[in-house]
Amino acid sequence: MGDNNFNLPPGFRFNPSDEELVVHFLHRKASPLPYHPDIIPDLDLRPYDPWELDGKAMREGNKWYYYSRRTQTRITGSGYWQSLGVDEPIYSSAAQKVGMKKCYAFYMGESPQGVKTNWIMQEFGLSDSSSSRRRSSKMVSTNKTLYNIYIKEEKEADI
């Protein structure tokens, strides 16, 4: 699993679905109870360009995962993240809305003259219904989000 060593068994591959990222990682991160394995680190999104995540974020293949506080400023030292559209709902297998996903592309340079790169960031957040359940079940109040950053292959269709 990348360059990180989390004492996981040999052959372990981290390839969660969007639902699994929200329900089994982000939702549990908001809970006051410990959960294991706690393999996704907390980072501040702003200071890092996407290629600087090695050794800081949890890596599996060409994807990096980490938690960060939700912020309106998505500017790094070399560029900025720009939204690719509207929030996409994430549903559980029981057809309940459990979270939201928003996609961003990384642009080199200053807005709005930046040059689009192949770096993509997916931002996962709990849905409003999850937030109200969280408050009612004494979960920790958090504005943490889970991020998945990867390099889009040239042959992939635009997101």
Backbone torsions as a table, in degrees:
resi	resn	phi	psi	omega
1	MET	NA	87.9	176.5
2	GLY	53.8	-148.7	-179.3
3	ASP	-96.0	-3.3	-176.0
4	ASN	-87.6	145.4	177.5
5	ASN	-118.7	108.8	-179.1
6	PHE	-112.8	19.7	-179.6
7	ASN	55.2	41.4	177.0
8	LEU	-93.8	157.6	-177.5
9	PRO	-64.1	152.3	177.0
10	PRO	-56.3	142.1	178.3
11	GLY	85.6	-4.3	179.9
12	PHE	-63.9	131.5	176.3
13	ARG	-125.4	133.3	-179.8
14	PHE	-100.7	102.5	-178.0
15	ASN	-140.6	61.4	-175.0
16	PRO	-76.0	153.2	172.9
17	SER	-77.6	169.4	176.6
18	ASP	-59.3	-43.1	178.8
19	GLU	-60.0	-44.5	-179.9
20	GLU	-64.1	-39.1	177.7
21	LEU	-60.3	-42.8	-178.1
22	VAL	-75.3	-51.5	-173.3
23	VAL	-73.7	-46.6	-172.8
24	HIS	-92.3	-15.3	179.7
25	PHE	-117.2	-62.8	-175.2
26	LEU	-65.3	-45.7	180.0
27	HIS	-61.9	-42.1	178.9
28	ARG	-70.3	-30.5	176.7
29	LYS	-62.8	-32.4	-180.0
30	ALA	-78.5	-10.7	-179.0
31	SER	-82.8	147.1	177.1
32	PRO	-74.8	-10.7	-178.7
33	LEU	-85.0	142.9	177.5
34	PRO	-69.4	152.2	175.1
35	TYR	-138.1	152.9	-176.6
36	HIS	-136.6	148.3	-3.9
37	PRO	-79.3	140.4	177.6
38	ASP	-92.8	79.3	-170.2
39	ILE	-98.4	-12.3	-178.0
40	ILE	-98.6	121.5	-176.4
41	PRO	-81.3	163.2	172.0
42	ASP	-92.5	131.4	177.3
43	LEU	-137.8	159.2	169.2
44	ASP	-91.3	120.0	-175.6
45	LEU	-60.9	-40.1	-166.1
46	ARG	-61.7	-43.3	-171.6
47	PRO	-76.5	-10.0	-171.4
48	TYR	-103.8	129.5	165.6
49	ASP	-75.7	154.1	-173.6
50	PRO	-58.3	-34.0	-179.0
51	TRP	-74.6	-4.5	178.6
52	GLU	-95.8	6.2	-175.1
53	LEU	-79.5	-19.6	178.9
54	ASP	-55.4	130.9	179.5
55	GLY	83.0	-8.1	179.3
56	LYS	-112.1	-44.4	179.9
57	ALA	-99.9	162.5	176.5
58	MET	-74.4	123.4	-175.5
59	ARG	-112.8	138.3	170.1
60	GLU	-139.4	112.0	-177.4
61	GLY	63.0	-125.0	179.5
62	ASN	-101.7	24.6	179.4
63	LYS	-119.9	142.7	176.7
64	TRP	-122.8	136.0	-178.9
65	TYR	-122.5	140.2	173.3
66	TYR	-164.1	161.0	173.5
67	TYR	-97.1	148.8	173.9
68	SER	-155.3	163.2	174.4
69	ARG	-74.2	141.0	177.0
70	ARG	-66.9	134.2	-178.6
71	THR	-139.5	151.1	176.4
72	GLN	-80.5	-25.1	-177.8
73	THR	-91.7	115.9	179.4
74	ARG	-121.0	51.1	-179.2
75	ILE	-107.3	135.6	178.6
76	THR	-115.6	-174.3	179.5
77	GLY	-64.9	-30.4	-174.9
78	SER	-111.4	-8.3	-176.0
79	GLY	-177.9	-149.1	-175.9
80	TYR	-155.5	157.3	176.1
81	TRP	-98.3	128.6	179.2
82	GLN	-118.2	135.6	-179.2
83	SER	-60.1	142.5	177.9
84	LEU	-102.4	4.6	179.6
85	GLY	156.3	-156.7	-176.0
86	VAL	-87.5	164.3	176.7
87	ASP	-63.8	141.0	178.0
88	GLU	-109.5	124.1	180.0
89	PRO	-69.8	148.5	175.5
90	ILE	-116.4	127.5	-177.3
91	TYR	-111.1	148.0	175.0
92	SER	-78.8	172.2	177.6
93	SER	-64.3	-18.9	177.3
94	ALA	-91.2	14.8	177.4
95	ALA	64.2	26.7	174.3
96	GLN	-97.7	139.3	177.3
97	LYS	-73.6	118.6	-175.9
98	VAL	-112.6	-16.2	-177.9
99	GLY	-170.2	-177.5	179.4
100	MET	-133.5	149.8	176.4
101	LYS	-129.1	134.6	176.3
102	LYS	-126.7	139.0	-178.7
103	CYS	-109.3	145.0	-179.9
104	TYR	-133.3	151.2	171.6
105	ALA	-112.0	147.5	178.7
106	PHE	-92.7	131.4	178.4
107	TYR	-115.6	131.3	174.7
108	MET	-80.9	138.2	178.1
109	GLY	100.4	-166.0	-178.1
110	GLU	-99.9	145.8	178.2
111	SER	-69.4	141.0	0.2
112	PRO	-97.6	12.4	-176.4
113	GLN	-91.3	10.1	-176.9
114	GLY	-64.1	161.2	178.9
115	VAL	-106.2	123.5	-177.6
116	LYS	-65.0	137.0	176.8
117	THR	-111.2	-176.9	177.5
118	ASN	-90.0	5.0	178.8
119	TRP	-78.8	129.7	179.5
120	ILE	-122.1	140.1	176.0
121	MET	-123.2	130.1	173.7
122	GLN	-108.0	127.4	-179.0
123	GLU	-109.3	120.2	-179.2
124	PHE	-106.8	130.3	177.3
125	GLY	-132.7	160.1	176.1
126	LEU	-74.3	146.7	178.8
127	SER	-75.2	166.1	179.3
128	ASP	-59.7	-38.3	179.2
129	SER	-66.7	-35.3	175.4
130	SER	-66.1	-37.3	-179.5
131	SER	-65.9	-40.9	-179.9
132	SER	-69.9	-36.4	174.8
133	ARG	-65.0	-37.3	-179.2
134	ARG	-61.9	-45.2	179.9
135	ARG	-64.9	-40.7	-177.3
136	SER	-73.0	-22.5	-179.3
137	SER	-102.0	17.8	176.5
138	LYS	61.7	35.4	176.1
139	MET	-80.3	158.2	-179.7
140	VAL	-64.9	132.0	176.0
141	SER	-73.4	124.7	-177.7
142	THR	-148.6	149.2	171.2
143	ASN	-112.8	27.4	177.9
144	LYS	-69.8	146.7	174.0
145	THR	-128.5	162.5	178.0
146	LEU	-109.8	134.1	-178.2
147	TYR	-117.3	143.1	173.7
148	ASN	-127.0	118.2	180.0
149	ILE	-117.6	136.7	-179.6
150	TYR	-152.2	167.9	176.7
151	ILE	-98.5	120.4	179.5
152	LYS	-72.7	130.4	176.7
153	GLU	-69.3	147.5	-179.0
154	GLU	-55.5	-35.2	-175.9
155	LYS	-81.0	-11.3	178.8
156	GLU	-67.6	146.3	175.5
157	ALA	-72.9	153.1	177.2
158	ASP	-60.8	144.5	-179.3
159	ILE	-83.4	NA	NA
